[in-house]
Amino acid sequence: MTSKEFLMHKFELIQIVSSPIGFSYRIESTGLRLLSTQRDDSGYYRCLADNQVGTDSQSVRVRVEGPPMAVSISPTLFIAGSTAYINCQIFYDFPQSIFQWYDVATNALLLPPRFTTLSNGTLIVSPIEGSDHKEYLCSASNQYGTSSVSQFITVHVHPQPGFSESNGVFGILDDSFSFSCTATGRPSPTLALYTPDGGEADSTMFDPSTGTFTTTSFQVIHSGSYNCEATNIVGATNATLEDQEK
């Protein structure tokens, strides 16, 4: 808090330090009167009394109360499966506010057991899930009013690849042959396919944008285990498909 000093001499109050911008006051015979009181007027004030005998002073703390001012939510990026601590920052929290968090899309109040709101406004989500990728609103209230702020929370999700033919596939010699690998995750994963010989699939046969592997003439060398790797900024995950000659 700021500190402001005033000198009393011959029953008059005289300001002896510079006033902050917006500080409005009137000096009266009985003391100092704050005009159009603002939150920034909160602070410590000291009155100095001086005469021929000596000098004395007394200090007082002035706290200007009013409604809270919610200003920001942070952090805004989490990884699914972790415990998220989301802070609601407010100014002028006196008297102390009561906090509530809402799902903006549904206006639903976020409640335990997975959502816990601490007395300081922090929202704990344990664990945070991919479905929690949405906009949230923090509401702070006290006896003077309510203020709120909203923010979109991004939840990154580890990639999960899989094959549409989960039980394996069979190829017939010299016939056309295809299968697909798909993956979920956030951000959207990129796909790579590794053939039974351990090398990466030829771009003429594998389309990473669709996850589809195709050959117009199935051969013995196409038999074996195919490994599909899905990668995003969270990490990489593999899935295996067994291909057999029929």
PLY file of the C-alpha trace (Angstrom):
ply
format ascii 1.0
element vertex 246
property float x
property float y
property float z
element edge 245
property int vertex1
property int vertex2
end_header
0.00 0.00 0.00
1.07 3.58 -0.55
2.06 5.91 2.27
0.93 9.54 2.45
2.17 12.12 4.99
0.59 15.35 6.18
2.07 17.98 8.52
-0.06 19.67 11.20
1.29 23.09 12.15
-0.71 25.83 13.84
-3.82 23.62 13.51
-3.48 23.31 9.74
-2.79 20.20 7.66
-0.21 20.72 4.94
0.66 17.99 2.44
4.41 17.34 2.39
4.63 14.52 -0.19
3.41 14.41 -3.78
-0.07 13.00 -4.31
-0.57 10.08 -6.71
-2.48 10.76 -9.90
-6.20 10.87 -9.19
-5.78 11.42 -5.44
-8.49 13.91 -4.49
-8.66 15.36 -0.97
-9.49 18.39 1.16
-7.59 19.45 4.26
-9.90 20.56 7.06
-9.32 21.81 10.58
-10.29 18.41 11.94
-8.24 16.33 9.55
-8.06 15.01 6.01
-11.15 14.36 3.88
-10.80 12.04 0.86
-13.01 13.15 -2.01
-14.54 10.81 -4.59
-12.79 7.90 -2.93
-11.06 5.42 -5.23
-9.47 2.01 -4.63
-6.02 3.54 -5.09
-6.64 5.74 -2.06
-6.08 2.67 0.12
-2.85 2.93 2.06
-1.17 4.20 5.19
-1.62 7.84 6.19
0.56 9.63 8.75
-0.31 12.87 10.50
2.62 14.94 11.79
1.97 17.45 14.61
4.56 20.14 15.24
4.90 23.06 17.65
7.63 24.85 19.64
7.91 21.95 22.08
8.44 19.22 19.50
6.96 16.92 16.89
4.76 13.83 17.10
2.95 11.65 14.58
0.27 8.99 14.30
-0.43 6.61 11.43
-3.66 5.04 10.25
-4.38 2.47 7.61
-7.21 3.32 5.22
-8.78 0.50 3.24
-11.28 1.39 0.55
-13.74 -1.46 -0.01
-15.75 -2.18 -3.13
-16.66 -4.83 -5.69
-13.88 -7.08 -7.04
-12.40 -6.70 -10.51
-11.69 -9.99 -12.29
-8.98 -9.45 -14.90
-7.50 -12.72 -16.19
-7.40 -16.51 -16.11
-4.11 -18.40 -16.32
-2.52 -20.68 -17.35
-4.59 -21.69 -20.36
-2.84 -24.81 -21.72
-2.83 -28.29 -20.17
-2.22 -31.92 -21.11
-5.04 -34.42 -20.65
-4.52 -36.72 -17.67
-2.70 -34.13 -15.56
-4.03 -32.13 -12.62
-4.80 -28.58 -13.76
-4.53 -25.53 -11.50
-6.33 -22.62 -13.18
-5.93 -19.24 -11.48
-8.50 -16.46 -11.48
-6.68 -13.16 -10.97
-8.63 -10.27 -9.51
-7.82 -6.78 -8.27
-9.18 -5.15 -5.13
-10.14 -8.33 -3.31
-11.45 -6.76 -0.13
-13.65 -7.70 1.37
-12.59 -11.16 0.20
-14.57 -12.54 -2.70
-16.45 -15.80 -3.06
-15.52 -17.56 -6.31
-17.51 -19.76 -8.66
-16.49 -21.32 -11.97
-18.82 -22.07 -14.90
-18.80 -23.89 -18.22
-19.61 -21.01 -20.59
-21.32 -23.22 -23.21
-23.82 -24.74 -20.77
-23.69 -22.18 -17.92
-23.23 -25.17 -15.61
-21.53 -24.61 -12.26
-18.33 -26.69 -11.98
-18.62 -28.91 -8.92
-16.69 -31.69 -7.12
-15.45 -34.31 -7.25
-13.47 -33.51 -10.40
-13.69 -29.71 -10.04
-12.63 -27.98 -6.81
-12.64 -24.21 -6.23
-10.23 -22.91 -3.59
-10.91 -19.85 -1.44
-8.34 -17.84 -3.45
-10.23 -18.51 -6.69
-8.00 -21.26 -8.09
-9.88 -24.02 -9.92
-8.40 -27.52 -9.59
-9.40 -30.02 -12.28
-8.24 -33.55 -11.47
-7.73 -35.07 -13.87
-8.30 -32.68 -16.74
-9.72 -34.47 -19.79
-9.88 -33.88 -23.51
-13.56 -32.96 -23.15
-12.52 -30.06 -20.88
-11.21 -28.23 -23.97
-13.66 -25.31 -23.75
-14.34 -21.81 -22.45
-14.59 -21.22 -18.70
-15.90 -18.29 -16.67
-14.62 -17.22 -13.25
-17.07 -15.21 -11.13
-15.91 -13.25 -8.06
-18.51 -11.76 -5.69
-18.55 -9.83 -2.45
-21.12 -7.68 -0.65
-20.55 -4.80 -3.08
-20.96 -6.61 -6.37
-19.80 -9.25 -8.84
-17.16 -9.33 -11.56
-16.35 -12.09 -14.02
-13.83 -13.00 -16.70
-13.86 -15.84 -19.24
-11.09 -17.67 -21.07
-10.80 -20.63 -23.44
-8.77 -23.46 -21.90
-6.80 -25.61 -24.34
-6.32 -29.29 -23.49
-3.78 -31.23 -25.54
-4.41 -34.96 -25.83
-1.85 -37.72 -26.37
-2.32 -39.39 -29.79
-4.10 -42.73 -29.96
-3.69 -44.63 -33.26
-5.64 -47.67 -34.35
-6.47 -49.76 -37.40
-9.93 -50.09 -38.86
-9.17 -53.80 -39.28
-8.38 -54.45 -35.61
-8.43 -58.26 -35.99
-5.83 -58.27 -38.75
-6.15 -58.46 -42.53
-5.56 -61.07 -45.20
-4.11 -60.41 -48.62
-4.56 -62.51 -51.76
-1.59 -62.85 -54.08
-1.69 -60.48 -57.04
-4.96 -58.89 -55.85
-5.36 -55.31 -54.73
-4.98 -54.81 -51.01
-5.59 -51.92 -48.59
-6.11 -51.04 -44.94
-6.37 -47.84 -42.90
-4.78 -46.39 -39.79
-6.55 -43.56 -37.97
-5.65 -41.59 -34.85
-7.24 -39.26 -32.35
-5.45 -36.57 -30.38
-5.09 -32.82 -29.98
-3.46 -31.23 -31.90
-4.32 -33.58 -34.77
-1.57 -36.21 -35.03
0.55 -36.87 -38.09
0.77 -40.49 -39.25
3.66 -42.65 -40.36
3.44 -46.32 -41.39
6.27 -48.83 -41.07
6.22 -52.00 -43.17
7.16 -55.55 -42.09
10.79 -54.97 -43.12
11.02 -52.06 -40.65
11.21 -49.33 -43.25
8.78 -46.47 -43.71
6.01 -47.19 -46.21
6.53 -45.84 -49.71
4.63 -42.61 -50.33
3.12 -44.14 -53.48
1.31 -46.72 -51.31
0.66 -44.86 -48.04
-1.24 -41.57 -47.81
-0.56 -40.02 -44.35
-3.42 -37.53 -44.77
-5.96 -40.38 -44.82
-3.92 -43.13 -43.15
-4.64 -45.51 -46.05
-2.16 -48.07 -47.35
-2.92 -49.47 -50.82
-1.18 -51.79 -53.25
-2.60 -52.98 -56.55
-0.78 -56.31 -56.37
-0.36 -58.05 -53.03
2.89 -60.02 -52.72
4.52 -62.20 -50.07
6.78 -59.31 -49.04
3.64 -57.43 -47.97
2.90 -60.05 -45.28
3.83 -59.34 -41.67
3.35 -56.69 -39.00
2.62 -53.07 -39.90
3.35 -50.39 -37.33
1.34 -47.15 -37.42
2.88 -44.26 -35.48
0.82 -41.20 -34.51
2.69 -38.09 -33.35
1.76 -34.66 -32.01
3.43 -32.17 -29.66
2.39 -34.27 -26.65
4.20 -37.39 -27.84
4.06 -40.45 -30.09
2.10 -43.71 -29.85
2.23 -46.87 -31.95
-0.32 -49.47 -33.01
0.41 -52.78 -34.77
-1.56 -54.63 -37.44
-0.85 -58.22 -38.49
-1.17 -58.87 -42.21
-1.22 -62.43 -43.54
-1.16 -64.03 -46.97
-4.31 -65.88 -47.92
0 1
1 2
2 3
3 4
4 5
5 6
6 7
7 8
8 9
9 10
10 11
11 12
12 13
13 14
14 15
15 16
16 17
17 18
18 19
19 20
20 21
21 22
22 23
23 24
24 25
25 26
26 27
27 28
28 29
29 30
30 31
31 32
32 33
33 34
34 35
35 36
36 37
37 38
38 39
39 40
40 41
41 42
42 43
43 44
44 45
45 46
46 47
47 48
48 49
49 50
50 51
51 52
52 53
53 54
54 55
55 56
56 57
57 58
58 59
59 60
60 61
61 62
62 63
63 64
64 65
65 66
66 67
67 68
68 69
69 70
70 71
71 72
72 73
73 74
74 75
75 76
76 77
77 78
78 79
79 80
80 81
81 82
82 83
83 84
84 85
85 86
86 87
87 88
88 89
89 90
90 91
91 92
92 93
93 94
94 95
95 96
96 97
97 98
98 99
99 100
100 101
101 102
102 103
103 104
104 105
105 106
106 107
107 108
108 109
109 110
110 111
111 112
112 113
113 114
114 115
115 116
116 117
117 118
118 119
119 120
120 121
121 122
122 123
123 124
124 125
125 126
126 127
127 128
128 129
129 130
130 131
131 132
132 133
133 134
134 135
135 136
136 137
137 138
138 139
139 140
140 141
141 142
142 143
143 144
144 145
145 146
146 147
147 148
148 149
149 150
150 151
151 152
152 153
153 154
154 155
155 156
156 157
157 158
158 159
159 160
160 161
161 162
162 163
163 164
164 165
165 166
166 167
167 168
168 169
169 170
170 171
171 172
172 173
173 174
174 175
175 176
176 177
177 178
178 179
179 180
180 181
181 182
182 183
183 184
184 185
185 186
186 187
187 188
188 189
189 190
190 191
191 192
192 193
193 194
194 195
195 196
196 197
197 198
198 199
199 200
200 201
201 202
202 203
203 204
204 205
205 206
206 207
207 208
208 209
209 210
210 211
211 212
212 213
213 214
214 215
215 216
216 217
217 218
218 219
219 220
220 221
221 222
222 223
223 224
224 225
225 226
226 227
227 228
228 229
229 230
230 231
231 232
232 233
233 234
234 235
235 236
236 237
237 238
238 239
239 240
240 241
241 242
242 243
243 244
244 245
